């Protein structure tokens, strides 16, 4: 990538990272903490992460900032359309039992956050 190409892509990359950071604040931090303390939550996050990777691969996308941000955005929009918007930062469940009852959208976004964190994007 040339310097000009990098500079042209920088605002997009910044927006993608900002969106992933927002998702982490909304559900990722609390969901990942619950997964570290509750094996059944970890199993759910792992299953959702595998599904996210499969969906990205099937769409010809990578698990980079752009691919994960686009996927997270589509899940957030779907949650809103279903009348179940993602929680505001600081209002997600904070314990394992709360995450065991979390809806599909929240768990899918936690999985996106797990992948983003594992890939060094956050």
C-alpha positions as CSV (number, residue, x, y, z in Angstrom):
1,X,0.0,0.0,0.0
2,X,1.4,3.4,-1.0
3,X,1.4,6.3,1.4
4,X,-1.4,8.0,-0.6
5,X,-3.5,4.8,-0.5
6,X,-2.9,4.6,3.3
7,X,-3.9,8.2,3.9
8,X,-7.0,7.8,1.8
9,X,-8.0,4.7,3.8
10,X,-7.2,6.2,7.2
11,X,-10.6,7.9,7.8
12,X,-12.5,4.8,6.9
13,X,-10.3,2.7,9.2
14,X,-10.7,5.2,12.0
15,X,-14.5,5.0,11.6
16,X,-14.4,1.2,11.6
17,X,-12.3,1.1,14.8
18,X,-14.6,3.7,16.4
19,X,-17.6,1.6,15.7
20,X,-15.9,-1.5,17.1
21,X,-14.9,0.5,20.2
22,X,-18.6,1.6,20.6
23,X,-19.7,-2.1,20.4
24,X,-17.1,-3.0,23.0
25,X,-18.4,-0.3,25.3
26,X,-22.0,-1.4,24.8
27,X,-21.7,-5.1,25.2
28,X,-18.2,-6.4,24.6
29,X,-16.5,-5.6,27.9
30,X,-19.3,-7.0,30.1
31,X,-19.9,-9.9,27.8
32,X,-16.3,-10.9,27.6
33,X,-15.8,-10.5,31.4
34,X,-18.8,-12.8,31.9
35,X,-17.3,-15.3,29.4
36,X,-14.1,-15.4,31.5
37,X,-15.9,-16.3,34.6
38,X,-18.8,-18.5,33.3
39,X,-17.9,-21.4,31.0
40,X,-21.4,-21.6,29.5
41,X,-21.2,-18.0,28.4
42,X,-17.7,-18.6,27.0
43,X,-19.1,-21.6,25.0
44,X,-21.9,-19.3,23.6
45,X,-19.4,-16.6,22.7
46,X,-17.2,-19.2,21.0
47,X,-20.1,-20.6,19.0
48,X,-21.1,-17.1,17.9
49,X,-17.5,-16.2,17.0
50,X,-17.3,-19.3,14.7
51,X,-20.6,-18.2,13.0
52,X,-19.2,-14.7,12.5
53,X,-16.0,-16.0,11.0
54,X,-18.1,-18.3,8.7
55,X,-20.4,-15.4,7.6
56,X,-17.5,-13.1,6.9
57,X,-15.7,-15.9,4.9
58,X,-18.9,-16.7,2.9
59,X,-19.3,-13.0,2.1
60,X,-15.7,-12.8,0.9
61,X,-14.8,-10.5,3.8
62,X,-11.9,-10.7,6.3
63,X,-12.0,-10.5,10.1
64,X,-10.3,-7.1,9.9
65,X,-11.6,-3.8,11.1
66,X,-13.7,-3.1,8.0
67,X,-15.3,-6.6,7.9
68,X,-16.0,-6.8,11.6
69,X,-17.4,-3.2,11.7
70,X,-19.7,-3.9,8.8
71,X,-20.9,-7.1,10.4
72,X,-21.5,-5.5,13.8
73,X,-23.3,-2.6,12.2
74,X,-25.7,-5.0,10.4
75,X,-26.4,-6.8,13.7
76,X,-27.0,-3.6,15.5
77,X,-29.5,-2.4,12.8
78,X,-31.2,-5.8,12.9
79,X,-31.6,-5.6,16.7
80,X,-33.0,-2.1,16.4
81,X,-35.5,-3.2,13.7
82,X,-36.5,-6.1,15.9
83,X,-37.3,-3.7,18.8
84,X,-34.3,-4.9,20.8
85,X,-31.6,-2.3,20.4
86,X,-28.2,-2.9,21.9
87,X,-27.8,-1.6,25.4
88,X,-26.2,1.8,26.0
89,X,-22.7,1.7,27.4
90,X,-22.7,0.6,31.0
91,X,-26.2,-1.0,31.0
92,X,-25.4,-4.6,29.6
93,X,-25.7,-7.5,32.0
94,X,-22.7,-7.8,34.3
95,X,-22.8,-11.4,35.4
96,X,-22.9,-14.8,33.8
97,X,-26.6,-15.5,34.4
98,X,-27.6,-12.2,32.8
99,X,-25.5,-13.2,29.7
100,X,-27.1,-16.6,29.6
101,X,-30.4,-14.8,29.1
102,X,-29.0,-12.2,26.6
103,X,-30.6,-12.1,23.2
104,X,-29.0,-13.4,20.0
105,X,-28.0,-9.9,18.8
106,X,-26.0,-9.1,22.0
107,X,-24.2,-12.4,22.0
108,X,-23.3,-12.0,18.3
109,X,-21.8,-8.5,18.9
110,X,-19.9,-9.8,21.9
111,X,-18.4,-12.4,19.5
112,X,-17.5,-9.7,17.1
113,X,-15.7,-7.9,20.0
114,X,-13.9,-11.1,20.9
115,X,-12.6,-11.5,17.4
116,X,-11.6,-7.8,17.2
117,X,-9.8,-8.1,20.5
118,X,-8.0,-11.3,19.5
119,X,-6.9,-9.7,16.2
120,X,-5.5,-6.7,18.0
121,X,-8.0,-4.2,16.7
122,X,-9.1,-2.9,20.1
